Amino acid sequence: MQTPKKLIKVKPIIAIVCEQLRQEINGNPFITGIYMGGITVERHPGIPETQPVILPLSLWIPFKTSKAGEVSVEIHVVGPDPKRELNIDAKAMFEKAPPSYEILSFNFISIPIVIDREGDLKILFRNKGDKNWETLRVIPISIKLQNSNPANSSAIIELSS
């Protein structure tokens, strides 16, 4: 019979919200399109305002621990419509304590966020079993009508030889 693993708690260092996240062959994260402030979602003029926009976001949440055991956390994403919620559970197992200089992370890739109104997108965190949530990020979301006038759009240049 396998002995139960000790549940350890972690504290996130930061929550980076980005367009794309992947892990390189050497194990390092590769992060592109970091959202430093608010996010503006463009709505195409032909799409009705009642039709939500799906915004795929990725999260990189680094943390440190100096203990061996199991980490079990919950991520709660809510908004801008408070009725739209997404819950994510994540686990990690450490057979031995990681070196103190090592930064570990939870990586969540292409989370489909439904945007149907302007407002705040909230990203919350807690260790499994904790009662209270910690707010990692609050991101203001705005919606802008995409420019459909070709005269005001960027020029497309074709090169020929």
VOMIVO-654699 format. One record per atom (N, C-alpha, C): y, x, z. Coordinates in steps of 0.2 Angstrom, whole numbers, padded with zeros to 4 digits, always signed. Atoms other than C-alpha are relative to their C-alpha. Layout:
YXZ
...
! end
This chain:
-0006+0004+0000
+0000+0000+0000
+0006+0004+0000
-0006-0004+0001
+0017+0007-0005
+0005-0002+0006
-0005+0002-0005
+0030+0008+0009
+0006-0002-0003
-0006+0002+0002
+0046-0001+0007
+0005+0006+0000
-0005-0005+0001
+0061+0010+0001
+0006-0002+0005
-0006+0001-0004
+0076+0012+0012
+0006-0002-0004
-0006+0003+0004
+0091+0001+0006
+0006+0004+0002
-0006-0004-0002
+0106+0012+0005
+0006-0003-0003
-0006+0003+0003
+0124+0006+0002
+0004+0006-0003
-0004-0004+0004
+0136+0014-0010
+0007-0003-0001
-0007+0002+0001
+0155+0013-0013
+0002+0003-0007
-0002-0002+0007
+0161+0013-0031
+0007+0005+0001
-0006-0005+0000
+0174+0027-0035
+0006-0004-0004
-0005+0003+0005
+0183+0017-0049
-0005-0005-0004
+0004+0004+0005
+0178+0004-0062
+0004+0001-0006
-0003-0001+0007
+0182+0009-0080
-0002-0005-0004
+0001+0005+0005
+0183-0005-0092
+0001+0002-0007
-0001-0003+0006
+0181+0000-0110
-0004-0004-0006
+0003+0003+0006
+0176-0005-0128
-0008+0002-0001
+0007-0003+0001
+0160+0006-0129
-0001+0005+0005
+0002-0005-0005
+0150+0016-0117
-0007+0002-0002
+0007-0003+0002
+0135+0027-0121
-0002+0006+0004
+0002-0006-0004
+0125+0041-0113
-0002+0005-0005
+0001-0005+0004
+0125+0057-0122
-0007+0003+0001
+0007-0003-0001
+0108+0067-0124
+0000+0004+0006
+0000-0004-0006
+0114+0079-0110
+0001-0004+0007
-0001+0005-0006
+0116+0063-0098
+0007-0002+0001
-0007+0002-0002
+0135+0063-0098
+0002-0007-0004
-0003+0007+0003
+0144+0046-0102
+0005+0002-0005
-0005+0000+0006
+0154+0044-0118
+0003-0006+0000
-0004+0006-0001
+0168+0032-0115
+0005-0001-0006
-0006+0001+0005
+0179+0025-0129
+0003-0007+0001
-0004+0006-0001
+0193+0012-0129
+0001-0002+0007
-0001+0002-0007
+0197+0012-0111
+0006-0004+0001
-0006+0004-0002
+0208-0002-0105
+0003+0002+0006
-0004-0003-0006
+0221+0005-0094
+0004-0006+0004
-0004+0005-0003
+0231-0011-0091
-0003-0007-0003
+0002+0007+0003
+0230-0029-0099
-0004+0001-0006
+0003+0000+0007
+0220-0034-0114
+0003-0006-0004
-0003+0005+0004
+0227-0044-0128
-0006-0001-0005
+0005+0002+0004
+0214-0054-0138
+0004-0003-0006
-0003+0003+0006
+0219-0058-0156
-0005-0006-0002
+0004+0006+0002
+0214-0076-0162
+0002+0000-0008
-0001+0001+0007
+0212-0078-0181
+0004-0007-0001
-0003+0006+0001
+0224-0092-0188
-0005-0006-0002
+0005+0006+0002
+0209-0102-0195
-0004-0002+0005
+0004+0002-0005
+0200-0103-0179
+0004-0005+0005
-0004+0005-0004
+0205-0118-0168
+0000+0003+0007
-0001-0003-0007
+0212-0114-0151
-0005-0003+0005
+0005+0002-0004
+0198-0124-0143
-0006+0004+0000
+0006-0005+0001
+0185-0111-0150
+0001+0006+0004
-0001-0006-0004
+0183-0097-0137
-0001+0006-0004
+0001-0006+0003
+0183-0079-0142
-0004+0004+0005
+0005-0004-0004
+0169-0068-0136
+0002+0008-0001
-0002-0007-0001
+0175-0051-0130
-0005+0005+0003
+0005-0004-0003
+0162-0038-0128
+0003+0006+0004
-0003-0006-0004
+0167-0026-0113
-0006+0004+0003
+0004-0004-0004
+0158-0012-0105
+0003+0003+0006
-0002-0002-0007
+0159-0006-0087
-0003+0007+0001
+0002-0006-0003
+0157+0012-0080
+0002+0000+0007
-0002+0001-0008
+0156+0011-0061
-0003+0006+0003
+0003-0006-0003
+0153+0029-0054
+0000-0001+0008
+0001+0000-0007
+0148+0031-0036
-0003+0006+0002
+0003-0005-0003
+0142+0044-0024
-0005-0002+0006
+0004+0001-0005
+0128+0045-0012
-0003+0006+0002
+0003-0007-0003
+0120+0059-0001
-0006-0002+0003
+0006+0002-0003
+0105+0049+0004
-0005-0002-0005
+0005+0002+0004
+0088+0045-0003
-0001-0007+0001
+0001+0007-0001
+0083+0027-0005
+0001-0004-0006
-0001+0004+0005
+0086+0012-0015
+0007-0003+0000
-0007+0003+0001
+0103+0006-0021
-0001-0007-0004
+0000+0007+0003
+0105-0013-0025
+0007-0003+0001
-0007+0003+0000
+0122-0020-0030
+0000-0006-0005
-0001+0006+0004
+0129-0035-0037
+0007+0000-0003
-0006+0000+0003
+0143-0036-0050
+0002-0008-0002
-0002+0007+0001
+0153-0053-0052
+0006+0001-0004
-0005+0000+0005
+0164-0055-0067
+0002-0008-0001
-0002+0007+0000
+0175-0071-0067
+0007+0000-0004
-0006+0001+0003
+0189-0077-0078
+0000+0001-0007
-0006+0003-0003
+0201-0080-0085
-0001-0007+0002
+0001+0006-0002
+0194-0097-0084
-0005+0000+0006
+0004-0001-0006
+0188-0098-0066
-0007-0003+0000
+0007+0003+0001
+0173-0109-0071
-0005+0005-0004
+0005-0004+0004
+0166-0095-0082
-0001+0006+0005
+0002-0005-0004
+0157-0083-0071
-0007+0004-0002
+0006-0004+0002
+0144-0069-0074
-0002+0004+0006
+0003-0004-0005
+0133-0061-0061
-0005+0005-0003
+0005-0005+0003
+0124-0045-0064
-0003+0004+0006
+0004-0003-0005
+0111-0037-0052
-0002+0007-0003
+0002-0007+0002
+0108-0018-0053
-0003+0004+0005
+0004-0004-0005
+0096-0006-0044
-0001+0007-0003
+0001-0008+0001
+0094+0013-0043
-0005+0002+0005
+0004-0003-0005
+0081+0023-0034
+0000+0007+0000
-0001-0007-0001
+0083+0040-0027
-0006+0002+0005
+0005-0002-0004
+0067+0048-0021
+0002+0006+0005
-0003-0004-0004
+0077+0062-0014
+0008+0000-0001
-0007+0001+0000
+0095+0064-0010
+0003+0004-0005
-0003-0004+0006
+0106+0069-0025
+0005+0005+0003
-0005-0005-0003
+0117+0084-0023
+0007-0003+0001
-0007+0003-0002
+0134+0081-0015
+0005+0000-0006
-0005-0001+0005
+0143+0087-0031
-0002-0005-0006
+0002+0004+0005
+0134+0074-0042
+0003-0007+0000
-0002+0007+0001
+0142+0058-0048
-0005-0004-0004
+0004+0004+0002
+0131+0044-0051
+0003-0006-0003
-0004+0006+0003
+0135+0028-0061
-0004-0006-0002
+0003+0006+0003
+0130+0010-0065
+0004-0001-0007
-0003+0001+0007
+0133+0007-0084
-0002-0007-0002
+0001+0006+0003
+0135-0010-0091
+0003+0000-0007
-0002-0001+0007
+0136-0011-0110
+0000-0007-0003
-0001+0006+0004
+0143-0025-0121
-0001-0006+0004
+0000+0006-0003
+0145-0038-0108
+0004-0006-0003
-0004+0005+0004
+0150-0054-0117
+0004-0004+0004
-0005+0004-0004
+0166-0061-0109
+0003-0005-0005
-0002+0006+0004
+0171-0078-0115
+0008-0001+0002
-0007+0001-0001
+0190-0079-0117
+0002-0007-0004
-0002+0006+0002
+0196-0097-0119
+0007-0002+0002
-0007+0001-0003
+0213-0095-0110
+0003+0006+0002
-0003-0006-0003
+0225-0083-0104
-0001+0000+0008
+0001+0000-0007
+0224-0077-0086
-0003+0007+0002
+0003-0006-0003
+0216-0064-0075
-0008+0000-0001
+0008-0002+0000
+0198-0056-0078
-0001+0004+0006
+0001-0003-0006
+0192-0051-0061
-0007+0003+0000
+0006-0004-0001
+0178-0038-0058
-0001+0001+0007
+0002-0001-0007
+0170-0039-0041
-0006+0004+0001
+0006-0004-0002
+0157-0028-0032
-0002-0001+0007
+0002-0001-0007
+0146-0028-0017
-0007+0002+0000
+0007-0003-0002
+0130-0020-0010
-0004-0007+0001
+0004+0005-0001
+0116-0032-0010
-0001-0001+0007
+0001+0001-0008
+0115-0041+0007
+0007-0001+0003
-0007+0000-0003
+0134-0039+0010
+0003-0007-0001
-0003+0007+0000
+0144-0055+0013
+0006+0000-0005
-0007+0000+0003
+0161-0050+0006
+0000+0004-0007
-0001-0003+0006
+0166-0045-0012
+0005+0005+0000
-0005-0004+0001
+0176-0030-0016
+0003+0000-0007
-0003+0001+0006
+0189-0032-0030
+0000+0007-0003
-0001-0007+0003
+0187-0017-0042
+0005+0000-0005
-0006+0001+0005
+0199-0023-0056
+0002-0007-0001
-0003+0006+0003
+0210-0037-0061
+0004+0002-0006
-0003-0001+0006
+0214-0037-0079
+0004-0006-0003
-0003+0006+0003
+0227-0049-0086
-0002+0000-0008
+0002+0002+0007
+0221-0057-0103
+0005-0004-0003
-0004+0004+0004
+0233-0063-0116
-0003-0001-0007
+0002+0001+0006
+0230-0071-0132
+0005+0000-0005
-0006+0000+0005
+0240-0068-0148
-0003-0002-0007
+0003+0002+0007
+0238-0076-0165
+0001+0006-0005
+0000-0005+0005
+0233-0064-0178
+0004-0001-0006
-0004+0000+0006
+0245-0060-0192
-0004-0001-0006
+0003+0001+0006
+0239-0068-0207
+0004+0001-0007
-0004-0001+0006
+0253-0064-0219
-0001+0007-0002
+0001-0007+0003
+0248-0049-0230
+0006+0004-0001
-0006-0004+0001
+0266-0044-0232
+0002+0004+0007
-0002-0003-0007
+0267-0040-0213
-0006+0004+0002
+0006-0004-0002
+0249-0032-0212
+0001+0007-0002
+0001-0007+0002
+0245-0014-0214
-0002+0001-0007
+0002-0001+0007
+0244-0007-0231
-0007+0003-0001
+0007-0003+0002
+0227-0003-0239
+0002+0004-0006
-0002-0004+0005
+0229+0012-0250
-0007+0002-0003
+0006-0002+0003
+0216+0016-0263
+0001+0006-0004
-0001-0006+0003
+0214+0033-0270
-0005+0000-0006
+0004+0000+0005
+0207+0036-0287
+0001+0007-0003
-0001-0006+0002
+0204+0052-0296
+0001+0000-0008
! end
